[in-house]
């Protein structure tokens, strides 16, 4: 049986008990002082606060300043998150607004018609921008779709909202896009709602010029610019942008396409209409079910019975 060594008494346990007892007594006394409703106790409380607060003021100020900084930081984070959400919402709303305007215009045209057959000759293929082939004198890019995808030279190119440009040079698996801002770009356009026709001319800047306007006084900044379809190169009613007045007083186009974040584009595949060569091309060949034409009696032939 082990014998307990009592030659070294345990003073630490007793000291711990005394300290805990004193601390508990002070806490109880402090609680009673703050709870007793008496004039003398109130003066004692005021004197105690006057003695304690100045010595802790140097610690309270940094804590309060740190708290205000943390509160401001959280407020800035909330404002930044709300701003980002509003930007995304605005971008989505711009896309929906343009889609709604196009549907409204198409609905207005279709209301006056009956038994309309929609054109199914226009399709598109989506590609990714793989390189920026531009320079200060050329605004272009490379896309990873080509001849095997049905892309042809001169095909219109769009992003999620508006017209980007056209195809100028097609390979088997890649193609080059000439932007609307390129100096060689010319796009026939219509300005809504005035109906004025114009040519959107690129000038290697972010705001192409509107040329060949018949009545520029009827055009206001903010009017929508869409393709007219003249010449057959671009399909009609594709959004180009909005009218703005440049620093030089000339009317320009604010491009709707976002060239700064151009990652994916849509290349429109539009089948060319069949060409008619000569007046005989208007009359198709006779089918087997069609009756044979009657012979001309003046030519000495027999009349069909």
Secondary structure, 3 states (H helix, E strand, C coil): CCCCCCCCCCHHHHHHHHHHHHHHHHHHHHHHHHHCCCHHHHHHHHHHHHHHHHHHHHHHHHHHHHHHHHHHHHHHHHHHHHHHHHHHHHHHHHHHHHHHHHHHHHHHHHHCCCCCCCCCCEEEEEEEEEECCCECCECEEEECCCHHHCCCCCCEEECCCCEEEEEEEECCCCEEEEECCCCCCEEEEEEECCCEEEEEECCCCCCCEEECCCCHHHCCCCCEEEECCHHHCCCCCCEEEEEEECCCCCEEEEECCCHHHCCEEEEEEECCCCCCCCHHHHCCCCCCCCCCCCCCHHHCCCCCC
